[in-house]
Amino acid sequence: MEKLVLDNSSTLDSRQREMLQFETEWYPLGGGSSRQIVEQFGVDDRDFFAEVGRLVDNDPPEALTQAELRRMREVIRRRLWMAR
């Protein structure tokens, strides 16, 4: 899987950059496994996707097209719904 470089990384702290990078890589496959999220970030799906959703809304990755951002947001919404 090719790693995208996030252009807005200067406005985010390192953990936020890692979370956004993770989801940028995994959203085409449904957002990454719950186990990976817990192991890498120490939070459950709901907290992870809530934070990533805020990041995407406030400071979307400039490397993604509008169609890619739309798809990423769909994955985030679905994962938040599933984590209820």
N, C-alpha and C positions, 0 to 999 in steps of 0.2 A: 504494500500500500504506500503510495507516494505521500510524503509529509508536506503539507502546505505551510508556508511561513506566514504568520499572522502579522499584518502591517501595523496594527494598533497596539502592539505589545508594550509600548512605553506608557500607556495609560492604565495598564493593569498590573497588579502585583504578581509575583511568580506563581502562586497557587492558582489564581484566576487564569493566567496564561496557560498553565498546564491543563486545567479543566476545559478550557475552550479548545485547546489543541487536541485533547482526547476526543471531545465530541465532534470536532471537525473531521477527524479521521474515521470515527465510528458511525456518524449519523447515516451514511449510505447503507449500513448494515443493521440499522435499528437502534443504534446508540450505545453499543458496548454492553457487556454482561454486568449484571448486578454485582457479581463476585469481584470482577475487576475494579469496579467503581469503589467498592468497600475497601479492597486491598490497597488501591492506589491513593484514594482520597480520604478514607476513614469516615465516610458518610453514606447514608442509604440513598436509594434512587431518588426519593422525593426531594431530599435536600440538594442532591447533586443537580438534578434537572431544574429545580427552582432557581438555583444560582446561575446555571448556564443560560437559562431562559432570560434572566435579568441582564446578563452580560451581552447576549445576542441582541436584546432590545435596545440596550443603552449604548453599546459600542460594537456593532457587528463586525465580524472579520472582513476586512477589505478585500481579501484574496478570493472571497466567494461571490458568485454572481447572485442576482436577485432570485433566480430560480433555485439555486442551491440554498440560499438563506430561507426561502419559503419551505423547502423540503426539510431543512434542519429544524425549523420551528414546528413543523408537523410532527416530527419525531419527538421533540421535546414535549409537546402537548400530549401525545399518545402515552409517553412514558410517565408523565405526571398523572394522567388519568389512571393508568395501570397501578400506580403506587399508592392510590388512595386507600 
